[in-house]
Amino acid sequence: MLRAFLILLLAMVFAGPATLSPANAQTRMVKAKPTPASMAAGESVLFDDKSCPAGMIAQYTKAQRKEQISKKCVHLNGTR
């Protein structure tokens, strides 16, 4: 019984983080302002358009089913 518990615990420890992170978790930086044609559905990119406060950068995200891009300012280190 203890052996089964330890195996289950180890499986959760090693497989857990892989299942919790979304597939599109990586956000890349681009040098040109993104357009709907230059992005995949659901993709997010960072672009410094100088419109955000100091220490922040613009994050552009394309909608899943529309040809629309949203923009929000995020901290450079990724935390809000």
Rosetta silent file (secondary structure, phi, psi, omega in degrees, C-alpha in Angstrom):
SEQUENCE: MLRAFLILLLAMVFAGPATLSPANAQTRMVKAKPTPASMAAGESVLFDDKSCPAGMIAQYTKAQRKEQISKKCVHLNGTR
SCORE:     score description
SCORE:     0.000 S_00000001
   1 L     0.000  -43.310  178.785    0.000    0.000    0.000 S_00000001
   2 H   -64.519  -38.657  179.168    2.811    2.393    0.857 S_00000001
   3 H   -62.875  -43.027  178.665    4.573    1.527   -2.391 S_00000001
   4 H   -63.869  -39.259  178.170    1.459    2.355   -4.442 S_00000001
   5 H   -64.378  -43.589  179.258    1.103    5.660   -2.609 S_00000001
   6 H   -64.666  -39.706  178.048    4.731    6.586   -3.287 S_00000001
   7 H   -63.588  -44.782  178.785    4.395    5.696   -6.986 S_00000001
   8 H   -62.936  -42.378  179.443    1.254    7.825   -7.268 S_00000001
   9 H   -62.862  -44.359  178.453    2.933   10.700   -5.428 S_00000001
  10 H   -64.847  -38.073  178.074    5.984   10.593   -7.704 S_00000001
  11 H   -63.084  -40.197  179.011    3.781   10.477  -10.797 S_00000001
  12 H   -68.154  -38.026 -178.963    1.948   13.604   -9.637 S_00000001
  13 H   -65.688  -43.245 -176.272    5.196   15.421   -8.865 S_00000001
  14 H   -84.871  -31.824 -177.468    6.761   14.712  -12.267 S_00000001
  15 H   -94.199  -21.709 -176.308    3.679   14.866  -14.500 S_00000001
  16 H   -57.742  -54.725 -178.356    1.790   17.629  -12.677 S_00000001
  17 H   -60.670  -31.700 -179.723    3.717   20.692  -13.898 S_00000001
  18 H   -68.697  -31.353 -178.394    3.579   19.487  -17.509 S_00000001
  19 H   -87.270  -16.716 -177.801   -0.211   19.287  -17.444 S_00000001
  20 H   -85.190  -26.402 -176.819   -0.733   22.615  -15.691 S_00000001
  21 L   -87.366  134.505  179.405    1.052   24.862  -18.166 S_00000001
  22 L   -69.445  157.908 -176.888   -0.830   25.832  -21.327 S_00000001
  23 L   -67.145  -30.140 -177.412    0.620   24.914  -24.713 S_00000001
  24 L  -102.348   37.862 -175.841    0.915   28.545  -25.799 S_00000001
  25 L   -71.637  -22.133 -178.710    2.619   29.774  -22.649 S_00000001
  26 L   -82.413  131.464  176.871    5.607   31.202  -24.453 S_00000001
  27 L  -116.990  126.083 -177.024    5.312   34.791  -25.582 S_00000001
  28 E  -102.229  157.943  176.752    7.922   36.049  -28.025 S_00000001
  29 E   -94.049  139.344  178.790    9.148   39.560  -28.676 S_00000001
  30 L  -121.530  158.236 -178.138    8.744   41.059  -32.134 S_00000001
  31 L   -98.664  -15.692  178.404   10.390   44.088  -33.770 S_00000001
  32 L  -116.477  148.142 -179.466    7.443   45.139  -35.963 S_00000001
  33 L   -60.195  128.261 -176.909    3.926   46.014  -34.800 S_00000001
  34 L   -69.645  148.455  174.902    1.808   42.851  -35.067 S_00000001
  35 L  -124.179  162.178  177.851   -1.143   42.611  -37.454 S_00000001
  36 H   -57.565  -32.149 -179.315   -3.917   39.999  -37.584 S_00000001
  37 H   -73.252  -24.632 -176.478   -2.257   38.514  -40.672 S_00000001
  38 H   -91.652    0.278 -176.795    1.113   38.121  -38.926 S_00000001
  39 L  -124.189  149.897  174.731   -0.235   36.209  -35.902 S_00000001
  40 L   -85.205  160.377  178.733   -1.775   32.794  -35.349 S_00000001
  41 L   -60.193  128.484  179.138   -5.100   32.401  -33.520 S_00000001
  42 L    81.019   -1.757 -178.183   -4.577   32.744  -29.763 S_00000001
  43 L   -75.879  144.490  175.257   -0.944   33.814  -30.142 S_00000001
  44 E  -120.822  139.144  176.616    0.527   36.506  -27.883 S_00000001
  45 E  -135.729  156.247  175.843    3.554   38.650  -28.698 S_00000001
  46 E  -105.056  136.061  178.932    5.370   41.485  -26.949 S_00000001
  47 E  -145.217  126.941 -179.304    6.076   44.731  -28.814 S_00000001
  48 L   -86.019   94.769 -179.988    7.485   47.939  -27.357 S_00000001
  49 L   -97.737   10.705  175.948    5.286   50.617  -28.917 S_00000001
  50 L    64.403   15.236  179.979    6.266   53.179  -26.251 S_00000001
  51 L   -97.796   -8.276 -178.526    2.627   53.578  -25.140 S_00000001
  52 L   -96.627  157.019  178.647    2.984   51.726  -21.819 S_00000001
  53 L   -63.482  168.129  179.820    4.367   53.154  -18.557 S_00000001
  54 L   -58.365  138.093  179.365    8.001   52.661  -17.549 S_00000001
  55 L    83.934    2.983 -179.827    8.855   49.039  -16.742 S_00000001
  56 E  -125.368  161.410  179.604    5.970   47.708  -18.836 S_00000001
  57 E  -139.991  153.515 -178.699    5.607   46.499  -22.421 S_00000001
  58 E   -79.599  131.128  174.903    2.620   46.019  -24.730 S_00000001
  59 E  -110.869  119.298  178.985    1.320   42.460  -25.119 S_00000001
  60 E  -101.849  132.497 -179.618   -0.739   41.873  -28.258 S_00000001
  61 E  -129.424  129.318  177.771   -3.011   38.797  -28.394 S_00000001
  62 E   -86.792  139.275  178.905   -4.974   37.611  -31.422 S_00000001
  63 L   -65.554  155.653 -178.594   -8.496   36.329  -30.813 S_00000001
  64 L   -68.616  -43.413 -171.813   -9.210   32.625  -31.364 S_00000001
  65 L  -118.954    2.930 -178.521  -12.045   33.013  -33.872 S_00000001
  66 L  -125.016  157.944  174.338  -11.908   36.638  -35.028 S_00000001
  67 L   -87.972   65.328 -174.478   -9.430   38.734  -36.984 S_00000001
  68 L  -138.440  142.353  179.571   -8.984   40.986  -33.977 S_00000001
  69 E  -120.200  133.979  174.923   -6.011   41.874  -31.776 S_00000001
  70 E  -107.587  154.741 -178.050   -6.202   43.062  -28.173 S_00000001
  71 E  -130.951  138.034  171.732   -3.455   44.977  -26.388 S_00000001
  72 E  -145.774  154.075  178.577   -2.568   45.277  -22.721 S_00000001
  73 E   -89.615  130.327  179.046    0.451   46.533  -20.812 S_00000001
  74 E  -125.620  155.115  176.752    2.342   43.889  -18.821 S_00000001
  75 E   -68.028  147.958 -177.937    5.380   44.097  -16.567 S_00000001
  76 L   -61.460  -32.234 -179.437    8.635   43.194  -18.247 S_00000001
  77 L   -85.803    3.324  174.862    9.297   40.351  -15.803 S_00000001
  78 L    88.348   -3.862  178.459    5.877   38.785  -16.524 S_00000001
  79 L  -104.135  152.454 -179.460    4.258   39.410  -13.124 S_00000001
  80 L  -107.877    0.000    0.000    1.502   41.832  -12.515 S_00000001
